Amino acid sequence: MLPDVPLSAPASVQVPASSPQATEAAAPFAPMTTAPAEAAALAAPKPESAPVQAPTAPATESVAVPADLAPAIAEKDLELAPPSATAAAARVGWMDRLKSGLKRTGGSITTVFTGTQIDEALYEDLEAALLMADSGVAATDYLLQDLKRRVKETRATQPAQVKALLQDAIADLLAPLERPLVVGVYHPTVIMVAGVNGAGKTTSIGKLTKHLADAGATVLLAAADTFRAAAREQLAVWANRNQVEIISQQGADPSAVSFDAVAAGRARDMDVVLVDTAGRLPTQKHLMEELTKIRRVVTKADVTAPHEVILVIDGNTGQNGLAQVKAFDDSAKLTGLVVTKLDGTAKGGVLCAIAREKPVPVYFIGVGEQLEDLQTFNAREFAQALVG
Ligand SMILES: Nc1nc2c(ncn2[C@@H]2O[C@H](COP(=O)(O)OP(=O)(O)OP(=O)(O)O)[C@@H](O)[C@H]2O)c(=O)[nH]1
């Protein structure tokens, strides 16, 4: 089911995607870095077989650009919404949602610090709580050692102090994962999105498209899930809502659709091409090979692409999420993650496991189905929400 897109969210800045302002804002993108001769050779005309559906909905929708999200997706080239009191308030609201979302994870960790003594029992309880939160053995061991060192160094005497030190330790562990998704260095920036079935790929692409369009970027969507009609329809709805173009062709080879989309994106001077791939399990060898092929064929359409390969993982899958990161990285060389459904999960510790065992940047996290529920990842905020 598609989440509703709020049409009249409190706006610090409201930019209809099709407004002159939006067009101007997209203009200062950096030029493509491909060598001219190569670029000319690769600039394939739009193939007949790739129907590009023009947006049909009236261009009346406008949605607030969360100022805190915009910088992350458009670090230097897009016109950004200025930080405002509204944006700061929205961030506080988001923190509340993240905290309540991670309550089931943090609940057992918080109770570890309700006693009066710092002793071996406290560390044993903490070890159990971290493992229960799906932090995994390696990250749990690391955090316990790091915490003991911090306790010694600060001469902490109260469990409440240890709790604060644990937040510091987790924030430091997660800090390398905190990286923005940069759009605008390549033109178009080609972003492949992959994941297991139902992880939240299409929903996340829809939300991201909205934010990009509102920030002034021109976006072309590629429905590379060519077999499941519902997947294409869902993406088409997002394209319609966001007034962006989509390339979609039933039953076609997913690689061919992706190639067409990148070629069309170049020919039409788009800022971003977002490729939505079909859900697949790491155990489905032929589908994982298909992903490798999509990546390879995208490179044929633009030697510098794909610029981003993002894996969407469902936060509820815990340690299995780590296995997905490893498997998809083997097949498609990941550059970033979106971790969805952190609302109500007891397994939010998996980010610690990822940081320790397979550190891939987390561009966004999702704590719900609404547009504003996709937010940039902040290590300290996450650590605070996790520990409670
Ligand atoms: N609670 C919650 N639900 C979410 C979140 N993100 C996505 N969903 C829901 O998860 C369901 C699956 O999302 P999709 O975007 O269709 O997932 P997908 O990965 O594209 O699915 P396939 O195309 O089948 O592989 C939908 O009902 C979404 O609304 C989130 O952060 N929290």
The ligand as an SDF file (V2000), in Angstrom:
LIG
                    3D

 32 34  0  0  0  0  0  0  0  0999 V2000
    6.4210    0.8410    9.2930 N   0  0  0  0  0  0  0  0  0  0  0  0
    7.1550    1.1460    8.2220 C   0  0  0  0  0  0  0  0  0  0  0  0
    6.7660    0.6960    7.0230 N   0  0  0  0  0  0  0  0  0  0  0  0
    7.5150    0.9990    5.9410 C   0  0  0  0  0  0  0  0  0  0  0  0
    8.7000    1.7770    6.0320 C   0  0  0  0  0  0  0  0  0  0  0  0
    9.2220    1.8760    4.7760 N   0  0  0  0  0  0  0  0  0  0  0  0
    8.4030    1.1930    3.9560 C   0  0  0  0  0  0  0  0  0  0  0  0
    7.3720    0.6380    4.6350 N   0  0  0  0  0  0  0  0  0  0  0  0
    6.2670   -0.1860    4.1480 C   0  0  0  0  0  0  0  0  0  0  0  0
    6.7900   -1.4510    3.7300 O   0  0  0  0  0  0  0  0  0  0  0  0
    5.9720   -1.9920    2.7030 C   0  0  0  0  0  0  0  0  0  0  0  0
    6.8420   -2.4690    1.5460 C   0  0  0  0  0  0  0  0  0  0  0  0
    7.4160   -1.3320    0.9450 O   0  0  0  0  0  0  0  0  0  0  0  0
    7.8160   -1.2960   -0.6070 P   0  0  0  0  0  0  0  0  0  0  0  0
    8.3910    0.0450   -0.8530 O   0  0  0  0  0  0  0  0  0  0  0  0
    6.7050   -1.7560   -1.4530 O   0  0  0  0  0  0  0  0  0  0  0  0
    8.9460   -2.3860   -0.6280 O   0  0  0  0  0  0  0  0  0  0  0  0
    9.8010   -2.9170   -1.8490 P   0  0  0  0  0  0  0  0  0  0  0  0
   11.1370   -3.2300   -1.2960 O   0  0  0  0  0  0  0  0  0  0  0  0
    9.7520   -1.9720   -2.9700 O   0  0  0  0  0  0  0  0  0  0  0  0
    9.0010   -4.2330   -2.2040 O   0  0  0  0  0  0  0  0  0  0  0  0
    9.1410   -5.2230   -3.4670 P   0  0  0  0  0  0  0  0  0  0  0  0
    8.9540   -4.3770   -4.6810 O   0  0  0  0  0  0  0  0  0  0  0  0
    8.0980   -6.2360   -3.2340 O   0  0  0  0  0  0  0  0  0  0  0  0
   10.4910   -5.8320   -3.3940 O   0  0  0  0  0  0  0  0  0  0  0  0
    4.9880   -0.9030    2.3340 C   0  0  0  0  0  0  0  0  0  0  0  0
    3.7570   -1.1800    2.9750 O   0  0  0  0  0  0  0  0  0  0  0  0
    5.6100    0.3580    2.8980 C   0  0  0  0  0  0  0  0  0  0  0  0
    4.6640    1.3500    3.2070 O   0  0  0  0  0  0  0  0  0  0  0  0
    9.1040    2.2520    7.3420 C   0  0  0  0  0  0  0  0  0  0  0  0
   10.1340    2.9200    7.5490 O   0  0  0  0  0  0  0  0  0  0  0  0
    8.2800    1.8980    8.3900 N   0  0  0  0  0  0  0  0  0  0  0  0
  1  2  1  0
  2  3  2  0
  2 32  1  0
  3  4  1  0
  4  5  2  0
  4  8  1  0
  5  6  1  0
  5 30  1  0
  6  7  2  0
  7  8  1  0
  8  9  1  0
  9 10  1  0
  9 28  1  0
 10 11  1  0
 11 12  1  0
 11 26  1  0
 12 13  1  0
 13 14  1  0
 14 15  2  0
 14 16  1  0
 14 17  1  0
 17 18  1  0
 18 19  2  0
 18 20  1  0
 18 21  1  0
 21 22  1  0
 22 23  2  0
 22 24  1  0
 22 25  1  0
 26 27  1  0
 26 28  1  0
 28 29  1  0
 30 31  2  0
 30 32  1  0
M  END
$$$$
